[in-house]
Amino acid sequence: MILTAQNAYLIGGGIFAVAALVILALTSEDTKIEKRLERVSSETKHLVVGKDRSTQNSIRSTKDSAIPVLDLIVKKLPNPDKLRHRLGSTGKNISLGEYFLMNTLSVFVFYTALNFYEVESTILMPISIMLGLGLPHAVTGFMIARRIKKFLGNFPEAIDTMCRGIRSGLPITESVKAIGREMPDPVGIEFRRISDGVRMGKTLEDAMWEVAQRVDVAEFRFLIVAMAIQKETGGNLAETLGNLADLIRKRRQLRMKVKAMSSEAKASAMIIGSLPFIMFTLLLIVNPEYANVLLTETKGKILLGIGLGWMSLGWGVMMKMTHFEL
């Protein structure tokens, strides 16, 4: 077997990926213990939400990776706090070091795959970086959207549980604890964090705003604002929360109605957008010499790039037309 350049890239990528997985496996237990200790220490120190950035940085974990070199690289990333916030919104314990390693592996895999298909060297690295950085970002975005959707699905029932607890005479903190105990995740775990924060000395409002930074949805902020207004002005809290639960259910119904009405336009966009790729694949099967002009000739590559650019613009316009903010 002759060791070609493509095979060398594949073998090297495989060895690198296996080595990275072994390092993660060996350091996973230590990092889990460190994360628990750092989380407990930060909970005891961080008593007020909304402090300045310097205070938040002073109590945040000082290590983003168990690998010293990787931790040093992660420290140099621009705006790491925003990325930490995004990774925390996924509900998974993903550190910045692990995310950086996933991006690096993704770039290397795309570079190897595109080099195997002999993509032009001038655009090989930019496309590999774009795809390699975009894939983990898209995956984390999908995880965040799925978690928010699941949270909103059970959130009105959590407010109803709080209303029943208040009507039965329980204090609001006990009602929050009951939600964390009875409701499924992610609603349950977030309300358990609120209860833990109150038990460690935070006010209920501060603990809820801290969770709101992770669960970035308007419905949860509605709950915090309604409770804060009721605390200042007085009134029947159970009735206020009951009306809020009805409002959230109506918003969810309206969102589903908009989704149903815009489904036809989305289906049309998917069909129209997929037709060029389907036809190009059929041409490659029926007449490869005719279709390969777009992949081998310089003018064909220019026309292919222009076509993909206009198609991307059309997809973006159609998706924007079918996306509504409620």
C-alpha positions as protocol buffer text, in pm:
chain_id: "A"
residue {
  index: 1
  type: MET
  ca { x: 0 y: 0 z: 0 }
}
residue {
  index: 2
  type: ILE
  ca { x: 143 y: 336 z: -107 }
}
residue {
  index: 3
  type: LEU
  ca { x: 122 y: 607 z: 156 }
}
residue {
  index: 4
  type: THR
  ca { x: -21 y: 903 z: -32 }
}
residue {
  index: 5
  type: ALA
  ca { x: -63 y: 1255 z: 106 }
}
residue {
  index: 6
  type: GLN
  ca { x: -434 y: 1201 z: 159 }
}
residue {
  index: 7
  type: ASN
  ca { x: -375 y: 881 z: 356 }
}
residue {
  index: 8
  type: ALA
  ca { x: -109 y: 1053 z: 564 }
}
residue {
  index: 9
  type: TYR
  ca { x: -355 y: 1330 z: 653 }
}
residue {
  index: 10
  type: LEU
  ca { x: -621 y: 1076 z: 748 }
}
residue {
  index: 11
  type: ILE
  ca { x: -380 y: 870 z: 963 }
}
residue {
  index: 12
  type: GLY
  ca { x: -247 y: 1182 z: 1132 }
}
residue {
  index: 13
  type: GLY
  ca { x: -597 y: 1311 z: 1200 }
}
residue {
  index: 14
  type: GLY
  ca { x: -700 y: 978 z: 1347 }
}
residue {
  index: 15
  type: ILE
  ca { x: -399 y: 966 z: 1579 }
}
residue {
  index: 16
  type: PHE
  ca { x: -461 y: 1325 z: 1689 }
}
residue {
  index: 17
  type: ALA
  ca { x: -829 y: 1258 z: 1759 }
}
residue {
  index: 18
  type: VAL
  ca { x: -754 y: 941 z: 1958 }
}
residue {
  index: 19
  type: ALA
  ca { x: -487 y: 1121 z: 2161 }
}
residue {
  index: 20
  type: ALA
  ca { x: -726 y: 1405 z: 2239 }
}
residue {
  index: 21
  type: LEU
  ca { x: -999 y: 1165 z: 2351 }
}
residue {
  index: 22
  type: VAL
  ca { x: -753 y: 976 z: 2575 }
}
residue {
  index: 23
  type: ILE
  ca { x: -640 y: 1302 z: 2737 }
}
residue {
  index: 24
  type: LEU
  ca { x: -1000 y: 1404 z: 2799 }
}
residue {
  index: 25
  type: ALA
  ca { x: -1082 y: 1063 z: 2946 }
}
residue {
  index: 26
  type: LEU
  ca { x: -783 y: 1071 z: 3181 }
}
residue {
  index: 27
  type: THR
  ca { x: -857 y: 1421 z: 3303 }
}
residue {
  index: 28
  type: SER
  ca { x: -1237 y: 1400 z: 3320 }
}
residue {
  index: 29
  type: GLU
  ca { x: -1259 y: 1280 z: 3681 }
}
residue {
  index: 30
  type: ASP
  ca { x: -1017 y: 1543 z: 3810 }
}
residue {
  index: 31
  type: THR
  ca { x: -1193 y: 1819 z: 3622 }
}
residue {
  index: 32
  type: LYS
  ca { x: -1533 y: 1707 z: 3754 }
}
residue {
  index: 33
  type: ILE
  ca { x: -1408 y: 1731 z: 4114 }
}
residue {
  index: 34
  type: GLU
  ca { x: -1247 y: 2068 z: 4046 }
}
residue {
  index: 35
  type: LYS
  ca { x: -1566 y: 2198 z: 3885 }
}
residue {
  index: 36
  type: ARG
  ca { x: -1773 y: 2092 z: 4187 }
}
residue {
  index: 37
  type: LEU
  ca { x: -1534 y: 2258 z: 4432 }
}
residue {
  index: 38
  type: GLU
  ca { x: -1516 y: 2574 z: 4224 }
}
residue {
  index: 39
  type: ARG
  ca { x: -1894 y: 2586 z: 4183 }
}
residue {
  index: 40
  type: VAL
  ca { x: -1947 y: 2555 z: 4559 }
}
residue {
  index: 41
  type: SER
  ca { x: -1687 y: 2821 z: 4635 }
}
residue {
  index: 42
  type: SER
  ca { x: -1836 y: 3057 z: 4379 }
}
residue {
  index: 43
  type: GLU
  ca { x: -2185 y: 3002 z: 4522 }
}
residue {
  index: 44
  type: THR
  ca { x: -2067 y: 3099 z: 4869 }
}
residue {
  index: 45
  type: LYS
  ca { x: -1889 y: 3410 z: 4743 }
}
residue {
  index: 46
  type: HIS
  ca { x: -2127 y: 3537 z: 4477 }
}
residue {
  index: 47
  type: LEU
  ca { x: -2415 y: 3675 z: 4688 }
}
residue {
  index: 48
  type: VAL
  ca { x: -2537 y: 3957 z: 4464 }
}
residue {
  index: 49
  type: VAL
  ca { x: -2606 y: 3938 z: 4090 }
}
residue {
  index: 50
  type: GLY
  ca { x: -2529 y: 4236 z: 3869 }
}
residue {
  index: 51
  type: LYS
  ca { x: -2192 y: 4331 z: 4012 }
}
residue {
  index: 52
  type: ASP
  ca { x: -1932 y: 4483 z: 3786 }
}
residue {
  index: 53
  type: ARG
  ca { x: -1728 y: 4263 z: 3553 }
}
residue {
  index: 54
  type: SER
  ca { x: -1417 y: 4271 z: 3768 }
}
residue {
  index: 55
  type: THR
  ca { x: -1604 y: 4120 z: 4064 }
}
residue {
  index: 56
  type: GLN
  ca { x: -1746 y: 3841 z: 3848 }
}
residue {
  index: 57
  type: ASN
  ca { x: -1403 y: 3762 z: 3707 }
}
residue {
  index: 58
  type: SER
  ca { x: -1248 y: 3744 z: 4053 }
}
residue {
  index: 59
  type: ILE
  ca { x: -1482 y: 3468 z: 4169 }
}
residue {
  index: 60
  type: ARG
  ca { x: -1497 y: 3272 z: 3843 }
}
residue {
  index: 61
  type: SER
  ca { x: -1310 y: 2952 z: 3791 }
}
residue {
  index: 62
  type: THR
  ca { x: -943 y: 3019 z: 3727 }
}
residue {
  index: 63
  type: LYS
  ca { x: -892 y: 2707 z: 3515 }
}
residue {
  index: 64
  type: ASP
  ca { x: -1074 y: 2638 z: 3190 }
}
residue {
  index: 65
  type: SER
  ca { x: -886 y: 2319 z: 3110 }
}
residue {
  index: 66
  type: ALA
  ca { x: -683 y: 2056 z: 3294 }
}
residue {
  index: 67
  type: ILE
  ca { x: -421 y: 2075 z: 3016 }
}
residue {
  index: 68
  type: PRO
  ca { x: -188 y: 2369 z: 3098 }
}
residue {
  index: 69
  type: VAL
  ca { x: -104 y: 2458 z: 2737 }
}
residue {
  index: 70
  type: LEU
  ca { x: -470 y: 2446 z: 2633 }
}
residue {
  index: 71
  type: ASP
  ca { x: -571 y: 2652 z: 2937 }
}
residue {
  index: 72
  type: LEU
  ca { x: -313 y: 2917 z: 2842 }
}
residue {
  index: 73
  type: ILE
  ca { x: -449 y: 2933 z: 2486 }
}
residue {
  index: 74
  type: VAL
  ca { x: -808 y: 2961 z: 2609 }
}
residue {
  index: 75
  type: LYS
  ca { x: -714 y: 3252 z: 2836 }
}
residue {
  index: 76
  type: LYS
  ca { x: -610 y: 3448 z: 2526 }
}
residue {
  index: 77
  type: LEU
  ca { x: -945 y: 3409 z: 2352 }
}
residue {
  index: 78
  type: PRO
  ca { x: -1138 y: 3735 z: 2294 }
}
residue {
  index: 79
  type: ASN
  ca { x: -1441 y: 3783 z: 2522 }
}
residue {
  index: 80
  type: PRO
  ca { x: -1431 y: 3442 z: 2699 }
}
residue {
  index: 81
  type: ASP
  ca { x: -1712 y: 3542 z: 2939 }
}
residue {
  index: 82
  type: LYS
  ca { x: -1965 y: 3555 z: 2657 }
}
residue {
  index: 83
  type: LEU
  ca { x: -1857 y: 3211 z: 2539 }
}
residue {
  index: 84
  type: ARG
  ca { x: -1880 y: 3073 z: 2895 }
}
residue {
  index: 85
  type: HIS
  ca { x: -2233 y: 3209 z: 2918 }
}
residue {
  index: 86
  type: ARG
  ca { x: -2326 y: 3045 z: 2587 }
}
residue {
  index: 87
  type: LEU
  ca { x: -2184 y: 2708 z: 2691 }
}
residue {
  index: 88
  type: GLY
  ca { x: -2362 y: 2730 z: 3028 }
}
residue {
  index: 89
  type: SER
  ca { x: -2693 y: 2790 z: 2848 }
}
residue {
  index: 90
  type: THR
  ca { x: -2666 y: 2445 z: 2688 }
}
residue {
  index: 91
  type: GLY
  ca { x: -2721 y: 2279 z: 3026 }
}
residue {
  index: 92
  type: LYS
  ca { x: -2406 y: 2068 z: 2980 }
}
residue {
  index: 93
  type: ASN
  ca { x: -2080 y: 2095 z: 3172 }
}
residue {
  index: 94
  type: ILE
  ca { x: -1874 y: 2201 z: 2870 }
}
residue {
  index: 95
  type: SER
  ca { x: -1560 y: 2393 z: 2958 }
}
residue {
  index: 96
  type: LEU
  ca { x: -1388 y: 2642 z: 2731 }
}
residue {
  index: 97
  type: GLY
  ca { x: -1096 y: 2403 z: 2692 }
}
residue {
  index: 98
  type: GLU
  ca { x: -1321 y: 2122 z: 2571 }
}
residue {
  index: 99
  type: TYR
  ca { x: -1501 y: 2356 z: 2332 }
}
residue {
  index: 100
  type: PHE
  ca { x: -1172 y: 2485 z: 2193 }
}
residue {
  index: 101
  type: LEU
  ca { x: -1052 y: 2128 z: 2144 }
}
residue {
  index: 102
  type: MET
  ca { x: -1374 y: 2039 z: 1960 }
}
residue {
  index: 103
  type: ASN
  ca { x: -1326 y: 2338 z: 1729 }
}
residue {
  index: 104
  type: THR
  ca { x: -966 y: 2239 z: 1659 }
}
residue {
  index: 105
  type: LEU
  ca { x: -1060 y: 1879 z: 1579 }
}
residue {
  index: 106
  type: SER
  ca { x: -1346 y: 1996 z: 1360 }
}
residue {
  index: 107
  type: VAL
  ca { x: -1119 y: 2227 z: 1158 }
}
residue {
  index: 108
  type: PHE
  ca { x: -866 y: 1947 z: 1114 }
}
residue {
  index: 109
  type: VAL
  ca { x: -1131 y: 1696 z: 1001 }
}
residue {
  index: 110
  type: PHE
  ca { x: -1274 y: 1939 z: 745 }
}
residue {
  index: 111
  type: TYR
  ca { x: -924 y: 2025 z: 623 }
}
residue {
  index: 112
  type: THR
  ca { x: -842 y: 1656 z: 578 }
}
residue {
  index: 113
  type: ALA
  ca { x: -1170 y: 1581 z: 401 }
}
residue {
  index: 114
  type: LEU
  ca { x: -1144 y: 1878 z: 163 }
}
residue {
  index: 115
  type: ASN
  ca { x: -780 y: 1803 z: 90 }
}
residue {
  index: 116
  type: PHE
  ca { x: -878 y: 1444 z: 10 }
}
residue {
  index: 117
  type: TYR
  ca { x: -1114 y: 1578 z: -258 }
}
residue {
  index: 118
  type: GLU
  ca { x: -833 y: 1801 z: -390 }
}
residue {
  index: 119
  type: VAL
  ca { x: -994 y: 2137 z: -318 }
}
residue {
  index: 120
  type: GLU
  ca { x: -787 y: 2429 z: -442 }
}
residue {
  index: 121
  type: SER
  ca { x: -515 y: 2521 z: -191 }
}
residue {
  index: 122
  type: THR
  ca { x: -597 y: 2894 z: -191 }
}
residue {
  index: 123
  type: ILE
  ca { x: -944 y: 2835 z: -45 }
}
residue {
  index: 124
  type: LEU
  ca { x: -873 y: 2512 z: 143 }
}
residue {
  index: 125
  type: MET
  ca { x: -776 y: 2664 z: 477 }
}
residue {
  index: 126
  type: PRO
  ca { x: -1039 y: 2945 z: 486 }
}
residue {
  index: 127
  type: ILE
  ca { x: -1320 y: 2701 z: 409 }
}
residue {
  index: 128
  type: SER
  ca { x: -1187 y: 2452 z: 665 }
}
residue {
  index: 129
  type: ILE
  ca { x: -1174 y: 2720 z: 936 }
}
residue {
  index: 130
  type: MET
  ca { x: -1520 y: 2849 z: 848 }
}
residue {
  index: 131
  type: LEU
  ca { x: -1678 y: 2503 z: 854 }
}
residue {
  index: 132
  type: GLY
  ca { x: -1475 y: 2383 z: 1151 }
}
residue {
  index: 133
  type: LEU
  ca { x: -1571 y: 2680 z: 1369 }
}
residue {
  index: 134
  type: GLY
  ca { x: -1928 y: 2695 z: 1242 }
}
residue {
  index: 135
  type: LEU
  ca { x: -2019 y: 2333 z: 1315 }
}
residue {
  index: 136
  type: PRO
  ca { x: -1960 y: 2342 z: 1697 }
}
residue {
  index: 137
  type: HIS
  ca { x: -2126 y: 2683 z: 1711 }
}
residue {
  index: 138
  type: ALA
  ca { x: -2431 y: 2547 z: 1528 }
}
residue {
  index: 139
  type: VAL
  ca { x: -2442 y: 2238 z: 1753 }
}
residue {
  index: 140
  type: THR
  ca { x: -2433 y: 2448 z: 2071 }
}
residue {
  index: 141
  type: GLY
  ca { x: -2702 y: 2675 z: 1927 }
}
residue {
  index: 142
  type: PHE
  ca { x: -2919 y: 2371 z: 1858 }
}
residue {
  index: 143
  type: MET
  ca { x: -2864 y: 2245 z: 2214 }
}
residue {
  index: 144
  type: ILE
  ca { x: -2959 y: 2586 z: 2359 }
}
residue {
  index: 145
  type: ALA
  ca { x: -3274 y: 2611 z: 2144 }
}
residue {
  index: 146
  type: ARG
  ca { x: -3379 y: 2256 z: 2236 }
}
residue {
  index: 147
  type: ARG
  ca { x: -3329 y: 2327 z: 2607 }
}
residue {
  index: 148
  type: ILE
  ca { x: -3524 y: 2654 z: 2592 }
}
residue {
  index: 149
  type: LYS
  ca { x: -3808 y: 2482 z: 2406 }
}
residue {
  index: 150
  type: LYS
  ca { x: -3822 y: 2211 z: 2670 }
}
residue {
  index: 151
  type: PHE
  ca { x: -3810 y: 2473 z: 2946 }
}
residue {
  index: 152
  type: LEU
  ca { x: -4098 y: 2672 z: 2800 }
}
residue {
  index: 153
  type: GLY
  ca { x: -4303 y: 2354 z: 2756 }
}
residue {
  index: 154
  type: ASN
  ca { x: -4314 y: 2293 z: 3133 }
}
residue {
  index: 155
  type: PHE
  ca { x: -4284 y: 2651 z: 3258 }
}
residue {
  index: 156
  type: PRO
  ca { x: -4661 y: 2730 z: 3281 }
}
residue {
  index: 157
  type: GLU
  ca { x: -4715 y: 2414 z: 3486 }
}
residue {
  index: 158
  type: ALA
  ca { x: -4433 y: 2524 z: 3718 }
}
residue {
  index: 159
  type: ILE
  ca { x: -4607 y: 2859 z: 3774 }
}
residue {
  index: 160
  type: ASP
  ca { x: -4932 y: 2675 z: 3845 }
}
residue {
  index: 161
  type: THR
  ca { x: -4749 y: 2465 z: 4105 }
}
residue {
  index: 162
  type: MET
  ca { x: -4622 y: 2786 z: 4263 }
}
residue {
  index: 163
  type: CYS
  ca { x: -4978 y: 2927 z: 4268 }
}
residue {
  index: 164
  type: ARG
  ca { x: -5116 y: 2617 z: 4439 }
}
residue {
  index: 165
  type: GLY
  ca { x: -4841 y: 2632 z: 4701 }
}
residue {
  index: 166
  type: ILE
  ca { x: -4912 y: 2998 z: 4776 }
}
residue {
  index: 167
  type: ARG
  ca { x: -5287 y: 2938 z: 4801 }
}
residue {
  index: 168
  type: SER
  ca { x: -5225 y: 2652 z: 5043 }
}
residue {
  index: 169
  type: GLY
  ca { x: -5027 y: 2882 z: 5272 }
}
residue {
  index: 170
  type: LEU
  ca { x: -4671 y: 2787 z: 5182 }
}
residue {
  index: 171
  type: PRO
  ca { x: -4408 y: 3064 z: 5159 }
}
residue {
  index: 172
  type: ILE
  ca { x: -4279 y: 3146 z: 4814 }
}
residue {
  index: 173
  type: THR
  ca { x: -3939 y: 2986 z: 4882 }
}
residue {
  index: 174
  type: GLU
  ca { x: -4105 y: 2654 z: 4971 }
}
residue {
  index: 175
  type: SER
  ca { x: -4310 y: 2673 z: 4651 }
}
residue {
  index: 176
  type: VAL
  ca { x: -3989 y: 2722 z: 4452 }
}
residue {
  index: 177
  type: LYS
  ca { x: -3836 y: 2423 z: 4628 }
}
residue {
  index: 178
  type: ALA
  ca { x: -4144 y: 2214 z: 4543 }
}
residue {
  index: 179
  type: ILE
  ca { x: -4107 y: 2305 z: 4173 }
}
residue {
  index: 180
  type: GLY
  ca { x: -3743 y: 2197 z: 4177 }
}
residue {
  index: 181
  type: ARG
  ca { x: -3842 y: 1869 z: 4339 }
}
residue {
  index: 182
  type: GLU
  ca { x: -4146 y: 1782 z: 4127 }
}
residue {
  index: 183
  type: MET
  ca { x: -4090 y: 1931 z: 3780 }
}
residue {
  index: 184
  type: PRO
  ca { x: -3869 y: 1762 z: 3518 }
}
residue {
  index: 185
  type: ASP
  ca { x: -3547 y: 1919 z: 3394 }
}
residue {
  index: 186
  type: PRO
  ca { x: -3454 y: 2177 z: 3279 }
}
residue {
  index: 187
  type: VAL
  ca { x: -3725 y: 2355 z: 3483 }
}
residue {
  index: 188
  type: GLY
  ca { x: -3654 y: 2142 z: 3788 }
}
residue {
  index: 189
  type: ILE
  ca { x: -3278 y: 2192 z: 3794 }
}
residue {
  index: 190
  type: GLU
  ca { x: -3303 y: 2569 z: 3743 }
}
residue {
  index: 191
  type: PHE
  ca { x: -3552 y: 2609 z: 4028 }
}
residue {
  index: 192
  type: ARG
  ca { x: -3332 y: 2388 z: 4245 }
}
residue {
  index: 193
  type: ARG
  ca { x: -3049 y: 2631 z: 4176 }
}
residue {
  index: 194
  type: ILE
  ca { x: -3275 y: 2915 z: 4284 }
}
residue {
  index: 195
  type: SER
  ca { x: -3358 y: 2730 z: 4605 }
}
residue {
  index: 196
  type: ASP
  ca { x: -2990 y: 2655 z: 4669 }
}
residue {
  index: 197
  type: GLY
  ca { x: -2899 y: 3019 z: 4614 }
}
residue {
  index: 198
  type: VAL
  ca { x: -3161 y: 3135 z: 4864 }
}
residue {
  index: 199
  type: ARG
  ca { x: -3037 y: 2880 z: 5116 }
}
residue {
  index: 200
  type: MET
  ca { x: -2683 y: 3018 z: 5076 }
}
residue {
  index: 201
  type: GLY
  ca { x: -2793 y: 3372 z: 5159 }
}
residue {
  index: 202
  type: LYS
  ca { x: -2904 y: 3530 z: 4833 }
}
residue {
  index: 203
  type: THR
  ca { x: -3234 y: 3706 z: 4798 }
}
residue {
  index: 204
  type: LEU
  ca { x: -3496 y: 3529 z: 4590 }
}
residue {
  index: 205
  type: GLU
  ca { x: -3490 y: 3799 z: 4324 }
}
residue {
  index: 206
  type: ASP
  ca { x: -3110 y: 3786 z: 4290 }
}
residue {
  index: 207
  type: ALA
  ca { x: -3113 y: 3408 z: 4262 }
}
residue {
  index: 208
  type: MET
  ca { x: -3379 y: 3423 z: 3993 }
}
residue {
  index: 209
  type: TRP
  ca { x: -3193 y: 3688 z: 3792 }
}
residue {
  index: 210
  type: GLU
  ca { x: -2884 y: 3468 z: 3803 }
}
residue {
  index: 211
  type: VAL
  ca { x: -3085 y: 3185 z: 3648 }
}
residue {
  index: 212
  type: ALA
  ca { x: -3232 y: 3430 z: 3395 }
}
residue {
  index: 213
  type: GLN
  ca { x: -2882 y: 3489 z: 3259 }
}
residue {
  index: 214
  type: ARG
  ca { x: -2866 y: 3118 z: 3171 }
}
residue {
  index: 215
  type: VAL
  ca { x: -3229 y: 3075 z: 3063 }
}
residue {
  index: 216
  type: ASP
  ca { x: -3254 y: 3376 z: 2835 }
}
residue {
  index: 217
  type: VAL
  ca { x: -3629 y: 3376 z: 2766 }
}
residue {
  index: 218
  type: ALA
  ca { x: -3881 y: 3658 z: 2807 }
}
residue {
  index: 219
  type: GLU
  ca { x: -4130 y: 3438 z: 2995 }
}
residue {
  index: 220
  type: PHE
  ca { x: -3892 y: 3380 z: 3285 }
}
residue {
  index: 221
  type: ARG
  ca { x: -3815 y: 3751 z: 3307 }
}
residue {
  index: 222
  type: PHE
  ca { x: -4190 y: 3816 z: 3315 }
}
residue {
  index: 223
  type: LEU
  ca { x: -4209 y: 3599 z: 3627 }
}
residue {
  index: 224
  type: ILE
  ca { x: -3927 y: 3787 z: 3800 }
}
residue {
  index: 225
  type: VAL
  ca { x: -4072 y: 4129 z: 3716 }
}
residue {
  index: 226
  type: ALA
  ca { x: -4423 y: 4025 z: 3826 }
}
residue {
  index: 227
  type: MET
  ca { x: -4292 y: 3901 z: 4161 }
}
residue {
  index: 228
  type: ALA
  ca { x: -4083 y: 4217 z: 4210 }
}
residue {
  index: 229
  type: ILE
  ca { x: -4380 y: 4446 z: 4134 }
}
residue {
  index: 230
  type: GLN
  ca { x: -4607 y: 4247 z: 4365 }
}
residue {
  index: 231
  type: LYS
  ca { x: -4345 y: 4274 z: 4640 }
}
residue {
  index: 232
  type: GLU
  ca { x: -4340 y: 4652 z: 4606 }
}
residue {
  index: 233
  type: THR
  ca { x: -4712 y: 4719 z: 4558 }
}
residue {
  index: 234
  type: GLY
  ca { x: -4874 y: 4424 z: 4736 }
}
residue {
  index: 235
  type: GLY
  ca { x: -5175 y: 4228 z: 4617 }
}
residue {
  index: 236
  type: ASN
  ca { x: -5272 y: 3870 z: 4549 }
}
residue {
  index: 237
  type: LEU
  ca { x: -4955 y: 3698 z: 4428 }
}
residue {
  index: 238
  type: ALA
  ca { x: -5133 y: 3373 z: 4342 }
}
residue {
  index: 239
  type: GLU
  ca { x: -5377 y: 3555 z: 4114 }
}
residue {
  index: 240
  type: THR
  ca { x: -5095 y: 3750 z: 3949 }
}
residue {
  index: 241
  type: LEU
  ca { x: -4897 y: 3434 z: 3879 }
}
residue {
  index: 242
  type: GLY
  ca { x: -5209 y: 3256 z: 3753 }
}
residue {
  index: 243
  type: ASN
  ca { x: -5268 y: 3534 z: 3499 }
}
residue {
  index: 244
  type: LEU
  ca { x: -4903 y: 3512 z: 3399 }
}
residue {
  index: 245
  type: ALA
  ca { x: -4934 y: 3137 z: 3339 }
}
residue {
  index: 246
  type: ASP
  ca { x: -5238 y: 3198 z: 3115 }
}
residue {
  index: 247
  type: LEU
  ca { x: -5045 y: 3467 z: 2925 }
}
residue {
  index: 248
  type: ILE
  ca { x: -4751 y: 3233 z: 2865 }
}
residue {
  index: 249
  type: ARG
  ca { x: -4985 y: 2961 z: 2737 }
}
residue {
  index: 250
  type: LYS
  ca { x: -5145 y: 3208 z: 2496 }
}
residue {
  index: 251
  type: ARG
  ca { x: -4801 y: 3316 z: 2372 }
}
residue {
  index: 252
  type: ARG
  ca { x: -4714 y: 2952 z: 2312 }
}
residue {
  index: 253
  type: GLN
  ca { x: -5040 y: 2897 z: 2120 }
}
residue {
  index: 254
  type: LEU
  ca { x: -4974 y: 3207 z: 1910 }
}
residue {
  index: 255
  type: ARG
  ca { x: -4620 y: 3089 z: 1839 }
}
residue {
  index: 256
  type: MET
  ca { x: -4750 y: 2750 z: 1723 }
}
residue {
  index: 257
  type: LYS
  ca { x: -5012 y: 2919 z: 1504 }
}
residue {
  index: 258
  type: VAL
  ca { x: -4746 y: 3136 z: 1339 }
}
residue {
  index: 259
  type: LYS
  ca { x: -4532 y: 2827 z: 1285 }
}
residue {
  index: 260
  type: ALA
  ca { x: -4822 y: 2647 z: 1117 }
}
residue {
  index: 261
  type: MET
  ca { x: -4904 y: 2943 z: 892 }
}
residue {
  index: 262
  type: SER
  ca { x: -4542 y: 2988 z: 783 }
}
residue {
  index: 263
  type: SER
  ca { x: -4475 y: 2617 z: 728 }
}
residue {
  index: 264
  type: GLU
  ca { x: -4578 y: 2639 z: 360 }
}
residue {
  index: 265
  type: ALA
  ca { x: -4323 y: 2911 z: 287 }
}
residue {
  index: 266
  type: LYS
  ca { x: -4052 y: 2720 z: 475 }
}
residue {
  index: 267
  type: ALA
  ca { x: -4131 y: 2402 z: 281 }
}
residue {
  index: 268
  type: SER
  ca { x: -4111 y: 2597 z: -46 }
}
residue {
  index: 269
  type: ALA
  ca { x: -3773 y: 2740 z: 56 }
}
residue {
  index: 270
  type: MET
  ca { x: -3641 y: 2393 z: 137 }
}
residue {
  index: 271
  type: ILE
  ca { x: -3765 y: 2247 z: -192 }
}
residue {
  index: 272
  type: ILE
  ca { x: -3638 y: 2534 z: -407 }
}
residue {
  index: 273
  type: GLY
  ca { x: -3305 y: 2538 z: -223 }
}
residue {
  index: 274
  type: SER
  ca { x: -3248 y: 2163 z: -260 }
}
residue {
  index: 275
  type: LEU
  ca { x: -3337 y: 2139 z: -631 }
}
residue {
  index: 276
  type: PRO
  ca { x: -2998 y: 2270 z: -763 }
}
residue {
  index: 277
  type: PHE
  ca { x: -2807 y: 2019 z: -551 }
}
residue {
  index: 278
  type: ILE
  ca { x: -3034 y: 1734 z: -657 }
}
residue {
  index: 279
  type: MET
  ca { x: -2998 y: 1822 z: -1025 }
}
residue {
  index: 280
  type: PHE
  ca { x: -2620 y: 1863 z: -993 }
}
residue {
  index: 281
  type: THR
  ca { x: -2594 y: 1518 z: -829 }
}
residue {
  index: 282
  type: LEU
  ca { x: -2804 y: 1364 z: -1108 }
}
residue {
  index: 283
  type: LEU
  ca { x: -2581 y: 1528 z: -1370 }
}
residue {
  index: 284
  type: LEU
  ca { x: -2271 y: 1389 z: -1197 }
}
residue {
  index: 285
  type: ILE
  ca { x: -2423 y: 1042 z: -1218 }
}
residue {
  index: 286
  type: VAL
  ca { x: -2552 y: 1065 z: -1577 }
}
residue {
  index: 287
  type: ASN
  ca { x: -2279 y: 1276 z: -1739 }
}
residue {
  index: 288
  type: PRO
  ca { x: -1977 y: 1333 z: -1509 }
}
residue {
  index: 289
  type: GLU
  ca { x: -1767 y: 1506 z: -1778 }
}
residue {
  index: 290
  type: TYR
  ca { x: -2035 y: 1769 z: -1834 }
}
residue {
  index: 291
  type: ALA
  ca { x: -2083 y: 1844 z: -1461 }
}
residue {
  index: 292
  type: ASN
  ca { x: -1716 y: 1834 z: -1364 }
}
residue {
  index: 293
  type: VAL
  ca { x: -1655 y: 2156 z: -1555 }
}
residue {
  index: 294
  type: LEU
  ca { x: -1791 y: 2347 z: -1253 }
}
residue {
  index: 295
  type: LEU
  ca { x: -1543 y: 2170 z: -1026 }
}
residue {
  index: 296
  type: THR
  ca { x: -1229 y: 2166 z: -1240 }
}
residue {
  index: 297
  type: GLU
  ca { x: -1235 y: 2477 z: -1460 }
}
residue {
  index: 298
  type: THR
  ca { x: -1161 y: 2821 z: -1314 }
}
residue {
  index: 299
  type: LYS
  ca { x: -1463 y: 2981 z: -1480 }
}
residue {
  index: 300
  type: GLY
  ca { x: -1681 y: 2697 z: -1353 }
}
residue {
  index: 301
  type: LYS
  ca { x: -1560 y: 2752 z: -996 }
}
residue {
  index: 302
  type: ILE
  ca { x: -1636 y: 3125 z: -1026 }
}
residue {
  index: 303
  type: LEU
  ca { x: -1986 y: 3054 z: -1155 }
}
residue {
  index: 304
  type: LEU
  ca { x: -2037 y: 2795 z: -881 }
}
residue {
  index: 305
  type: GLY
  ca { x: -1934 y: 3045 z: -614 }
}
residue {
  index: 306
  type: ILE
  ca { x: -2163 y: 3313 z: -755 }
}
residue {
  index: 307
  type: GLY
  ca { x: -2452 y: 3068 z: -766 }
}
residue {
  index: 308
  type: LEU
  ca { x: -2399 y: 2952 z: -409 }
}
residue {
  index: 309
  type: GLY
  ca { x: -2377 y: 3315 z: -296 }
}
residue {
  index: 310
  type: TRP
  ca { x: -2707 y: 3411 z: -458 }
}
residue {
  index: 311
  type: MET
  ca { x: -2873 y: 3096 z: -325 }
}
residue {
  index: 312
  type: SER
  ca { x: -2752 y: 3175 z: 27 }
}
residue {
  index: 313
  type: LEU
  ca { x: -2891 y: 3527 z: -6 }
}
residue {
  index: 314
  type: GLY
  ca { x: -3226 y: 3389 z: -120 }
}
residue {
  index: 315
  type: TRP
  ca { x: -3239 y: 3139 z: 167 }
}
residue {
  index: 316
  type: GLY
  ca { x: -3163 y: 3414 z: 414 }
}
residue {
  index: 317
  type: VAL
  ca { x: -3437 y: 3641 z: 277 }
}
residue {
  index: 318
  type: MET
  ca { x: -3698 y: 3362 z: 281 }
}
residue {
  index: 319
  type: MET
  ca { x: -3604 y: 3255 z: 635 }
}
residue {
  index: 320
  type: LYS
  ca { x: -3623 y: 3618 z: 749 }
}
residue {
  index: 321
  type: MET
  ca { x: -3968 y: 3654 z: 594 }
}
residue {
  index: 322
  type: THR
  ca { x: -4096 y: 3347 z: 780 }
}
residue {
  index: 323
  type: HIS
  ca { x: -3944 y: 3437 z: 1119 }
}
residue {
  index: 324
  type: PHE
  ca { x: -4162 y: 3638 z: 1357 }
}
residue {
  index: 325
  type: GLU
  ca { x: -4075 y: 3780 z: 1698 }
}
residue {
  index: 326
  type: LEU
  ca { x: -4354 y: 3737 z: 1955 }
}
